[in-house]
Structures are given as structure tokens and as C-alpha cells.
Amino acid sequence: MIFYQGANVEDKLEIKLGAVLLISSILIYTYAYFNFHDLERVLFYIGIDLAFMPLDVFIGTYC
């Protein structure tokens, strides 16, 4: 991974955590696709997750 020059330990940890969460999400959706054999259902779940992401960020940030 490429880190910017002034990255401190917390920033590096957040970048690594974000990468781990992204990879785990890709693996879970890939498993769901091979389990259900239904691309429409997997895309529907992805759409639902993306639709509620701004609300999740708002609640996590301000509450």
C-alpha cells in the first residue's frame, strides 16, 4: 500500500482496516453469488447496503 508522507500510526491503521473490510465484503458477496447462483439477488443486497450507507455514516458520526 502507498501511504502519504505524513501518515501516523492511526491513519495507517484506518487504511489497513478499510482494506480488510473491503476485501471481506468482496469475499462475502462472492460467496453469496456462488451459493445462490443468482446475480440479481446479490446485486439487490449490494444496492440495499449502498442505499443505507449515508445514513449509517451520519448516525456513526453525529450520534
QUIDA-V747123 format. One record per residue. RES is the residue in one small letter. SS is DSSP state (2 for helix, 1 for strand, 0 for the rest). PSI is psi in degrees with one decimal (none if undefined). D_LAST is the distance of its C-alpha to the last C-alpha in Angstrom with 2 decimals. Layout:
BEGIN
res & ss & psi & d_last
RES & SS & PSI & D_LAST
RES & SS & PSI & D_LAST
END
This chain:
BEGIN
res & ss & psi & d_last
m & 0 & 153.0 & 32.01
i & 0 & 123.9 & 32.22
f & 0 & 146.6 & 30.11
y & 0 & 163.2 & 30.20
q & 0 & -40.4 & 32.21
g & 0 & 23.2 & 29.56
a & 0 & 131.3 & 27.34
n & 0 & -176.5 & 26.34
v & 2 & -41.6 & 25.68
e & 2 & -40.3 & 21.87
d & 2 & -42.3 & 22.40
k & 2 & -39.1 & 25.12
l & 2 & -42.2 & 23.09
e & 2 & -38.5 & 20.30
i & 2 & -43.9 & 23.15
k & 2 & -41.0 & 24.86
l & 2 & -42.3 & 21.82
g & 2 & -41.3 & 21.27
a & 2 & -41.5 & 24.99
v & 2 & -42.3 & 25.04
l & 2 & -39.1 & 22.29
l & 2 & -45.8 & 24.16
i & 2 & -41.3 & 27.45
s & 2 & -36.3 & 26.30
s & 2 & -42.4 & 24.98
i & 2 & -42.8 & 28.36
l & 2 & -40.5 & 30.21
i & 2 & -43.7 & 28.45
y & 2 & -34.0 & 29.15
t & 2 & -42.2 & 32.68
y & 2 & -42.9 & 33.23
a & 2 & -38.7 & 32.05
y & 2 & -45.9 & 34.48
f & 2 & -25.8 & 37.35
n & 2 & -46.7 & 36.59
f & 2 & -24.9 & 36.37
h & 0 & 37.4 & 38.72
d & 0 & 100.0 & 36.89
l & 2 & -34.5 & 35.37
e & 2 & -42.2 & 34.15
r & 2 & -42.7 & 32.00
v & 2 & -43.2 & 30.45
l & 2 & -34.8 & 29.81
f & 2 & -45.2 & 28.26
y & 2 & -40.2 & 25.77
i & 2 & -42.5 & 25.02
g & 2 & -41.5 & 24.55
i & 2 & -44.3 & 22.11
d & 2 & -42.0 & 20.03
l & 2 & -32.0 & 20.18
a & 2 & -35.2 & 19.43
f & 2 & -1.0 & 16.00
m & 2 & -44.5 & 15.10
p & 2 & -37.2 & 13.64
l & 2 & -41.7 & 11.31
d & 2 & -41.4 & 10.36
v & 2 & -42.0 & 9.93
f & 2 & -47.2 & 7.81
i & 2 & -41.2 & 5.30
g & 2 & -26.5 & 5.98
t & 2 & -41.9 & 6.05
y & 2 & -4.4 & 3.80
c & 0 & none & 0.00
END
